[in-house]
Amino acid sequence: MTDDELKLALREHAYLKGDFVLRSGRRSRYYLDKYRFETRPDILAALGERIAQAVEELEPAAVRLAGPELGAVALAAAGSLASGLPFLIVRKAAKEYGTSNRVEGEYEPGECVCVVEDVVTSGGALLEAVDALREAGLIVQTAICVVDREEGGAGALAAHGVRLRPLFRAAEVLSGPKTPAKPHG
């Protein structure tokens, strides 16, 4: 799948118009429903390949990927399959039974991980995951997201020493690729 085909697929399957309240509390006239693209194997596989490429380019020291629950777990798994890097799941809160872990999966403190996220607006959810990973003794310098809504998330992450690499910016997905006019008749 080319980048233009992937952008078109994201737009066709995940772009919703309306009045939405985002996780950040902001209101928006559109929503990119991550579950509508993460649950499609064709789109998920293409995203996994791009995540693997981005990790190789931006964070070659990474020995693991990490995905915040629930939305980014499928992306982290797809990136893991494409890259061969194991992945971690970052819970919103430590579970109250069993191991009581907030970070699930095998790791050693001091390892470098690259965080994978779906859609970034303010960066709040991603920063919570970064904090949990750092509290577990892991090094986090880079995050890769599918779509950056370009509403302050990259700056918020940069202020915490994390560079954000979007596969796409919202404007690219919303405008879609240029397609030739269809003939009439």
CYANA upper distance limits for C-alpha pairs under 8 A (distance plus 0.5 A):
  1 MET  CA      5 GLU  CA      6.34
  1 MET  CA      6 LEU  CA      6.68
  1 MET  CA     46 ALA  CA      6.96
  2 THR  CA      6 LEU  CA      6.59
  3 ASP  CA      7 LYS  CA      6.59
  4 ASP  CA      8 LEU  CA      6.62
  4 ASP  CA    176 GLY  CA      7.90
  4 ASP  CA    177 PRO  CA      5.98
  5 GLU  CA      9 ALA  CA      6.58
  5 GLU  CA    177 PRO  CA      8.25
  6 LEU  CA     10 LEU  CA      6.65
  6 LEU  CA     43 ILE  CA      7.46
  6 LEU  CA     46 ALA  CA      7.98
  7 LYS  CA     11 ARG  CA      6.69
  7 LYS  CA    168 PHE  CA      8.27
  7 LYS  CA    172 GLU  CA      7.82
  7 LYS  CA    173 VAL  CA      5.68
  7 LYS  CA    176 GLY  CA      6.67
  7 LYS  CA    177 PRO  CA      7.68
  8 LEU  CA     12 GLU  CA      6.47
  8 LEU  CA    173 VAL  CA      7.43
  8 LEU  CA    176 GLY  CA      6.04
  8 LEU  CA    177 PRO  CA      7.06
  9 ALA  CA     13 HIS  CA      6.44
  9 ALA  CA     37 PHE  CA      8.47
  9 ALA  CA     43 ILE  CA      7.71
 10 LEU  CA     14 ALA  CA      5.94
 10 LEU  CA     15 TYR  CA      7.54
 10 LEU  CA     37 PHE  CA      6.78
 10 LEU  CA     43 ILE  CA      8.33
 10 LEU  CA    173 VAL  CA      7.38
 11 ARG  CA     15 TYR  CA      5.45
 11 ARG  CA     32 LEU  CA      8.48
 11 ARG  CA    173 VAL  CA      6.37
 11 ARG  CA    174 LEU  CA      6.86
 11 ARG  CA    176 GLY  CA      7.48
 13 HIS  CA     36 ARG  CA      6.32
 13 HIS  CA     37 PHE  CA      6.67
 14 ALA  CA     31 TYR  CA      8.18
 14 ALA  CA     32 LEU  CA      5.53
 14 ALA  CA     33 ASP  CA      5.25
 14 ALA  CA     34 LYS  CA      6.96
 14 ALA  CA     35 TYR  CA      8.25
 14 ALA  CA     36 ARG  CA      5.73
 14 ALA  CA     37 PHE  CA      6.47
 15 TYR  CA     30 TYR  CA      7.47
 15 TYR  CA     31 TYR  CA      6.40
 15 TYR  CA     32 LEU  CA      5.28
 15 TYR  CA     33 ASP  CA      7.05
 15 TYR  CA    174 LEU  CA      8.22
 16 LEU  CA     30 TYR  CA      6.03
 16 LEU  CA     31 TYR  CA      5.63
 16 LEU  CA     32 LEU  CA      6.80
 16 LEU  CA     33 ASP  CA      7.76
 17 LYS  CA     29 ARG  CA      6.42
 17 LYS  CA     30 TYR  CA      5.01
 17 LYS  CA     31 TYR  CA      7.04
 18 GLY  CA     28 SER  CA      8.27
 18 GLY  CA     29 ARG  CA      5.60
 18 GLY  CA     30 TYR  CA      6.26
 18 GLY  CA     31 TYR  CA      8.28
 19 ASP  CA     27 ARG  CA      7.39
 19 ASP  CA     28 SER  CA      6.39
 19 ASP  CA     29 ARG  CA      5.41
 19 ASP  CA     30 TYR  CA      7.33
 20 PHE  CA     27 ARG  CA      6.03
 20 PHE  CA     28 SER  CA      5.70
 20 PHE  CA     29 ARG  CA      6.81
 20 PHE  CA     30 TYR  CA      7.24
 20 PHE  CA     31 TYR  CA      7.21
 21 VAL  CA     25 GLY  CA      6.35
 21 VAL  CA     26 ARG  CA      6.23
 21 VAL  CA     27 ARG  CA      5.03
 21 VAL  CA     28 SER  CA      6.87
 22 LEU  CA     26 ARG  CA      5.92
 22 LEU  CA     27 ARG  CA      6.59
 22 LEU  CA     28 SER  CA      7.57
 24 SER  CA    121 THR  CA      7.75
 24 SER  CA    122 SER  CA      6.81
 24 SER  CA    124 GLY  CA      7.50
 32 LEU  CA    119 VAL  CA      8.02
 33 ASP  CA     37 PHE  CA      7.74
 34 LYS  CA     38 GLU  CA      6.35
 34 LYS  CA     71 GLY  CA      7.42
 34 LYS  CA    118 ASP  CA      6.98
 34 LYS  CA    119 VAL  CA      7.77
 35 TYR  CA     39 THR  CA      6.29
 35 TYR  CA     71 GLY  CA      7.69
 36 ARG  CA     40 ARG  CA      7.58
 37 PHE  CA     43 ILE  CA      6.74
 37 PHE  CA     44 LEU  CA      7.38
 38 GLU  CA     43 ILE  CA      7.48
 38 GLU  CA     44 LEU  CA      5.92
 38 GLU  CA     74 ALA  CA      7.07
 38 GLU  CA     75 LEU  CA      7.53
 39 THR  CA     44 LEU  CA      7.55
 40 ARG  CA     44 LEU  CA      6.45
 41 PRO  CA     45 ALA  CA      6.34
 42 ASP  CA     46 ALA  CA      6.93
 43 ILE  CA     47 LEU  CA      6.66
 44 LEU  CA     48 GLY  CA      6.55
 44 LEU  CA     74 ALA  CA      8.34
 44 LEU  CA     75 LEU  CA      7.43
 44 LEU  CA     78 ALA  CA      7.06
 45 ALA  CA     49 GLU  CA      6.87
 45 ALA  CA     78 ALA  CA      6.72
 46 ALA  CA     50 ARG  CA      6.94
 47 LEU  CA     51 ILE  CA      6.54
 47 LEU  CA     75 LEU  CA      7.80
 47 LEU  CA     78 ALA  CA      7.83
 47 LEU  CA     79 GLY  CA      7.97
 47 LEU  CA    146 VAL  CA      8.02
 48 GLY  CA     52 ALA  CA      6.66
 48 GLY  CA     75 LEU  CA      6.89
 48 GLY  CA     76 ALA  CA      8.16
 48 GLY  CA     77 ALA  CA      8.29
 48 GLY  CA     78 ALA  CA      4.86
 48 GLY  CA     79 GLY  CA      4.55
 48 GLY  CA     80 SER  CA      7.94
 48 GLY  CA     81 LEU  CA      7.86
 48 GLY  CA     82 ALA  CA      6.30
 49 GLU  CA     53 GLN  CA      6.77
 49 GLU  CA     78 ALA  CA      8.11
 49 GLU  CA     79 GLY  CA      6.88
 49 GLU  CA     82 ALA  CA      5.90
 49 GLU  CA     83 SER  CA      8.04
 50 ARG  CA     54 ALA  CA      6.59
 50 ARG  CA     79 GLY  CA      8.30
 50 ARG  CA    167 LEU  CA      7.83
 51 ILE  CA     55 VAL  CA      6.66
 51 ILE  CA     79 GLY  CA      5.89
 51 ILE  CA    116 VAL  CA      8.34
 51 ILE  CA    144 ILE  CA      7.51
 51 ILE  CA    167 LEU  CA      8.26
 52 ALA  CA     56 GLU  CA      6.74
 52 ALA  CA     79 GLY  CA      5.79
 52 ALA  CA     80 SER  CA      7.89
 52 ALA  CA     82 ALA  CA      6.36
 52 ALA  CA     83 SER  CA      5.40
 53 GLN  CA     57 GLU  CA      6.74
 53 GLN  CA     83 SER  CA      8.30
 54 ALA  CA     58 LEU  CA      6.34
 54 ALA  CA     59 GLU  CA      8.25
 54 ALA  CA    144 ILE  CA      7.92
 54 ALA  CA    165 ARG  CA      8.35
 55 VAL  CA     59 GLU  CA      5.54
 55 VAL  CA     60 PRO  CA      6.78
 55 VAL  CA     62 ALA  CA      7.94
 55 VAL  CA    114 CYS  CA      7.54
 55 VAL  CA    144 ILE  CA      8.30
 56 GLU  CA     60 PRO  CA      5.36
 58 LEU  CA    142 THR  CA      8.01
 59 GLU  CA    114 CYS  CA      7.46
 59 GLU  CA    142 THR  CA      7.24
 61 ALA  CA    112 CYS  CA      6.81
 62 ALA  CA    111 GLU  CA      7.92
 62 ALA  CA    112 CYS  CA      5.18
 62 ALA  CA    113 VAL  CA      5.34
 62 ALA  CA    114 CYS  CA      6.50
 63 VAL  CA     85 LEU  CA      6.67
 63 VAL  CA     86 PRO  CA      7.91
 63 VAL  CA    111 GLU  CA      7.22
 63 VAL  CA    112 CYS  CA      6.45
 63 VAL  CA    113 VAL  CA      6.51
 64 ARG  CA     85 LEU  CA      5.78
 64 ARG  CA     86 PRO  CA      5.62
 64 ARG  CA     87 PHE  CA      5.68
 64 ARG  CA     88 LEU  CA      7.65
 64 ARG  CA    111 GLU  CA      8.42
 64 ARG  CA    112 CYS  CA      7.46
 64 ARG  CA    113 VAL  CA      5.34
 64 ARG  CA    114 CYS  CA      7.05
 65 LEU  CA     76 ALA  CA      6.76
 65 LEU  CA     79 GLY  CA      8.17
 65 LEU  CA     80 SER  CA      7.41
 65 LEU  CA     85 LEU  CA      7.17
 65 LEU  CA     86 PRO  CA      6.89
 65 LEU  CA     87 PHE  CA      4.93
 65 LEU  CA     88 LEU  CA      6.68
 65 LEU  CA    113 VAL  CA      5.84
 65 LEU  CA    114 CYS  CA      5.37
 65 LEU  CA    115 VAL  CA      6.19
 65 LEU  CA    116 VAL  CA      7.33
 66 ALA  CA     73 VAL  CA      8.46
 66 ALA  CA     76 ALA  CA      6.68
 66 ALA  CA     87 PHE  CA      5.76
 66 ALA  CA     88 LEU  CA      4.97
 66 ALA  CA     89 ILE  CA      6.22
 66 ALA  CA     90 VAL  CA      7.28
 66 ALA  CA    113 VAL  CA      7.09
 66 ALA  CA    114 CYS  CA      6.66
 66 ALA  CA    115 VAL  CA      5.14
 66 ALA  CA    116 VAL  CA      6.48
 67 GLY  CA     72 ALA  CA      5.36
 67 GLY  CA     73 VAL  CA      5.45
 67 GLY  CA     75 LEU  CA      7.77
 67 GLY  CA     76 ALA  CA      5.76
 67 GLY  CA     87 PHE  CA      7.95
 67 GLY  CA     88 LEU  CA      6.81
 67 GLY  CA     89 ILE  CA      5.64
 67 GLY  CA     90 VAL  CA      6.43
 67 GLY  CA    115 VAL  CA      6.38
 67 GLY  CA    116 VAL  CA      5.67
 67 GLY  CA    117 GLU  CA      6.88
 68 PRO  CA     72 ALA  CA      5.91
 68 PRO  CA     73 VAL  CA      6.79
 68 PRO  CA     89 ILE  CA      6.35
 68 PRO  CA     90 VAL  CA      5.01
 68 PRO  CA     91 ARG  CA      6.72
 68 PRO  CA     92 LYS  CA      7.85
 68 PRO  CA    116 VAL  CA      8.13
 68 PRO  CA    117 GLU  CA      7.55
 68 PRO  CA    126 LEU  CA      7.88
 68 PRO  CA    129 ALA  CA      6.52
 69 GLU  CA     73 VAL  CA      6.22
 69 GLU  CA     89 ILE  CA      6.90
 69 GLU  CA     90 VAL  CA      6.37
 69 GLU  CA     91 ARG  CA      5.98
 69 GLU  CA     92 LYS  CA      7.18
 71 GLY  CA     75 LEU  CA      8.35
 71 GLY  CA    117 GLU  CA      8.06
 71 GLY  CA    118 ASP  CA      7.09
 72 ALA  CA     76 ALA  CA      6.59
 72 ALA  CA    116 VAL  CA      6.88
 72 ALA  CA    117 GLU  CA      5.59
 72 ALA  CA    118 ASP  CA      6.14
 73 VAL  CA     77 ALA  CA      6.64
 73 VAL  CA     89 ILE  CA      6.96
 74 ALA  CA     78 ALA  CA      6.62
 75 LEU  CA     79 GLY  CA      6.54
 75 LEU  CA    116 VAL  CA      7.37
 75 LEU  CA    117 GLU  CA      7.87
 75 LEU  CA    118 ASP  CA      7.90
 76 ALA  CA     80 SER  CA      6.43
 76 ALA  CA     87 PHE  CA      6.85
 76 ALA  CA     88 LEU  CA      8.38
 76 ALA  CA    116 VAL  CA      6.44
 77 ALA  CA     81 LEU  CA      6.69
 77 ALA  CA     87 PHE  CA      7.26
 78 ALA  CA     82 ALA  CA      6.75
 79 GLY  CA     83 SER  CA      6.43
 79 GLY  CA     85 LEU  CA      8.34
 80 SER  CA     84 GLY  CA      5.83
 80 SER  CA     85 LEU  CA      5.46
 80 SER  CA     86 PRO  CA      6.13
 80 SER  CA     87 PHE  CA      6.66
 81 LEU  CA     85 LEU  CA      7.86
 87 PHE  CA    105 GLY  CA      7.56
 88 LEU  CA    103 VAL  CA      7.12
 88 LEU  CA    104 GLU  CA      6.08
 88 LEU  CA    105 GLY  CA      5.53
 88 LEU  CA    106 GLU  CA      7.89
 89 ILE  CA    103 VAL  CA      6.31
 89 ILE  CA    104 GLU  CA      5.54
 89 ILE  CA    105 GLY  CA      7.24
 90 VAL  CA    102 ARG  CA      6.50
 90 VAL  CA    103 VAL  CA      5.18
 90 VAL  CA    104 GLU  CA      6.86
 90 VAL  CA    129 ALA  CA      6.63
 90 VAL  CA    132 ALA  CA      7.82
 90 VAL  CA    133 LEU  CA      8.01
 91 ARG  CA     95 LYS  CA      8.41
 91 ARG  CA    102 ARG  CA      5.53
 91 ARG  CA    103 VAL  CA      6.67
 91 ARG  CA    104 GLU  CA      8.05
 91 ARG  CA    129 ALA  CA      8.32
 92 LYS  CA    102 ARG  CA      7.72
 92 LYS  CA    128 GLU  CA      8.41
 92 LYS  CA    129 ALA  CA      8.08
 93 ALA  CA    102 ARG  CA      6.30
 94 ALA  CA    100 SER  CA      5.92
 94 ALA  CA    101 ASN  CA      5.61
 94 ALA  CA    102 ARG  CA      4.57
 94 ALA  CA    103 VAL  CA      8.32
 95 LYS  CA     99 THR  CA      8.19
 95 LYS  CA    100 SER  CA      5.22
 95 LYS  CA    101 ASN  CA      6.61
 95 LYS  CA    102 ARG  CA      7.21
 96 GLU  CA    100 SER  CA      5.87
102 ARG  CA    132 ALA  CA      7.65
103 VAL  CA    132 ALA  CA      7.74
103 VAL  CA    133 LEU  CA      7.42
103 VAL  CA    136 ALA  CA      7.98
107 TYR  CA    111 GLU  CA      7.75
108 GLU  CA    137 GLY  CA      8.40
108 GLU  CA    138 LEU  CA      8.11
109 PRO  CA    136 ALA  CA      7.17
109 PRO  CA    137 GLY  CA      4.98
109 PRO  CA    138 LEU  CA      5.73
110 GLY  CA    137 GLY  CA      6.25
110 GLY  CA    138 LEU  CA      5.54
110 GLY  CA    139 ILE  CA      6.57
111 GLU  CA    137 GLY  CA      8.35
111 GLU  CA    138 LEU  CA      5.81
111 GLU  CA    139 ILE  CA      6.41
112 CYS  CA    138 LEU  CA      6.53
112 CYS  CA    139 ILE  CA      5.04
112 CYS  CA    140 VAL  CA      6.58
112 CYS  CA    141 GLN  CA      8.49
113 VAL  CA    138 LEU  CA      7.33
113 VAL  CA    139 ILE  CA      6.61
113 VAL  CA    140 VAL  CA      6.08
113 VAL  CA    141 GLN  CA      8.37
113 VAL  CA    142 THR  CA      8.44
114 CYS  CA    140 VAL  CA      6.74
114 CYS  CA    141 GLN  CA      7.64
114 CYS  CA    142 THR  CA      5.93
114 CYS  CA    143 ALA  CA      6.17
114 CYS  CA    144 ILE  CA      7.90
115 VAL  CA    130 VAL  CA      8.09
115 VAL  CA    140 VAL  CA      7.87
115 VAL  CA    142 THR  CA      7.05
115 VAL  CA    143 ALA  CA      5.07
115 VAL  CA    144 ILE  CA      6.77
116 VAL  CA    143 ALA  CA      6.22
116 VAL  CA    144 ILE  CA      5.44
116 VAL  CA    145 CYS  CA      6.25
117 GLU  CA    126 LEU  CA      7.60
117 GLU  CA    143 ALA  CA      7.76
117 GLU  CA    144 ILE  CA      6.68
117 GLU  CA    145 CYS  CA      5.01
117 GLU  CA    146 VAL  CA      7.18
118 ASP  CA    145 CYS  CA      5.69
118 ASP  CA    146 VAL  CA      5.52
118 ASP  CA    147 VAL  CA      6.95
119 VAL  CA    145 CYS  CA      6.66
119 VAL  CA    146 VAL  CA      6.48
119 VAL  CA    147 VAL  CA      5.32
119 VAL  CA    148 ASP  CA      6.38
119 VAL  CA    149 ARG  CA      7.56
120 VAL  CA    126 LEU  CA      8.25
120 VAL  CA    145 CYS  CA      7.31
120 VAL  CA    147 VAL  CA      6.91
120 VAL  CA    148 ASP  CA      5.42
120 VAL  CA    149 ARG  CA      6.46
120 VAL  CA    150 GLU  CA      8.27
120 VAL  CA    153 GLY  CA      6.57
121 THR  CA    148 ASP  CA      6.97
121 THR  CA    149 ARG  CA      5.69
121 THR  CA    150 GLU  CA      6.99
121 THR  CA    151 GLU  CA      5.77
121 THR  CA    152 GLY  CA      7.05
121 THR  CA    153 GLY  CA      5.81
122 SER  CA    151 GLU  CA      6.43
122 SER  CA    152 GLY  CA      5.61
122 SER  CA    153 GLY  CA      4.53
122 SER  CA    154 ALA  CA      8.33
122 SER  CA    156 ALA  CA      7.57
123 GLY  CA    127 LEU  CA      6.55
123 GLY  CA    152 GLY  CA      7.76
123 GLY  CA    153 GLY  CA      4.57
123 GLY  CA    154 ALA  CA      7.48
123 GLY  CA    156 ALA  CA      6.78
123 GLY  CA    157 LEU  CA      6.98
124 GLY  CA    128 GLU  CA      6.87
124 GLY  CA    153 GLY  CA      8.02
125 ALA  CA    129 ALA  CA      6.98
126 LEU  CA    130 VAL  CA      6.70
127 LEU  CA    131 ASP  CA      6.57
127 LEU  CA    157 LEU  CA      7.21
128 GLU  CA    132 ALA  CA      6.82
129 ALA  CA    133 LEU  CA      6.71
130 VAL  CA    134 ARG  CA      6.58
130 VAL  CA    140 VAL  CA      7.13
131 ASP  CA    135 GLU  CA      6.51
132 ALA  CA    136 ALA  CA      6.83
133 LEU  CA    137 GLY  CA      7.15
133 LEU  CA    138 LEU  CA      6.01
133 LEU  CA    139 ILE  CA      8.03
133 LEU  CA    140 VAL  CA      7.84
134 ARG  CA    138 LEU  CA      5.41
134 ARG  CA    139 ILE  CA      6.65
134 ARG  CA    140 VAL  CA      7.32
140 VAL  CA    162 VAL  CA      7.37
141 GLN  CA    161 GLY  CA      6.71
141 GLN  CA    162 VAL  CA      5.00
141 GLN  CA    163 ARG  CA      6.79
142 THR  CA    162 VAL  CA      5.64
142 THR  CA    163 ARG  CA      5.39
142 THR  CA    164 LEU  CA      6.55
142 THR  CA    165 ARG  CA      8.03
143 ALA  CA    162 VAL  CA      7.24
143 ALA  CA    163 ARG  CA      6.71
143 ALA  CA    164 LEU  CA      5.41
143 ALA  CA    165 ARG  CA      6.71
144 ILE  CA    164 LEU  CA      6.30
144 ILE  CA    165 ARG  CA      5.26
144 ILE  CA    166 PRO  CA      6.13
144 ILE  CA    167 LEU  CA      7.69
145 CYS  CA    164 LEU  CA      7.79
145 CYS  CA    165 ARG  CA      6.85
145 CYS  CA    166 PRO  CA      5.24
145 CYS  CA    167 LEU  CA      6.69
146 VAL  CA    166 PRO  CA      6.15
146 VAL  CA    167 LEU  CA      5.47
146 VAL  CA    168 PHE  CA      6.51
147 VAL  CA    166 PRO  CA      6.15
147 VAL  CA    167 LEU  CA      6.73
147 VAL  CA    168 PHE  CA      5.42
147 VAL  CA    169 ARG  CA      5.77
147 VAL  CA    170 ALA  CA      6.38
148 ASP  CA    153 GLY  CA      8.11
148 ASP  CA    166 PRO  CA      6.16
148 ASP  CA    168 PHE  CA      7.04
148 ASP  CA    169 ARG  CA      5.33
148 ASP  CA    170 ALA  CA      6.31
149 ARG  CA    169 ARG  CA      6.66
149 ARG  CA    170 ALA  CA      5.33
149 ARG  CA    171 ALA  CA      8.24
150 GLU  CA    154 ALA  CA      7.88
150 GLU  CA    169 ARG  CA      7.44
150 GLU  CA    170 ALA  CA      7.56
152 GLY  CA    156 ALA  CA      6.73
153 GLY  CA    157 LEU  CA      6.65
154 ALA  CA    158 ALA  CA      6.57
154 ALA  CA    163 ARG  CA      7.51
154 ALA  CA    164 LEU  CA      6.06
155 GLY  CA    159 ALA  CA      6.70
156 ALA  CA    160 HIS  CA      7.36
157 LEU  CA    161 GLY  CA      6.99
157 LEU  CA    162 VAL  CA      5.57
157 LEU  CA    163 ARG  CA      6.93
157 LEU  CA    164 LEU  CA      7.45
158 ALA  CA    162 VAL  CA      5.43
158 ALA  CA    163 ARG  CA      6.00
158 ALA  CA    164 LEU  CA      8.05
168 PHE  CA    172 GLU  CA      6.92
168 PHE  CA    173 VAL  CA      7.36
169 ARG  CA    173 VAL  CA      7.14
170 ALA  CA    174 LEU  CA      6.45
171 ALA  CA    175 SER  CA      6.44
172 GLU  CA    176 GLY  CA      6.58
172 GLU  CA    177 PRO  CA      8.44
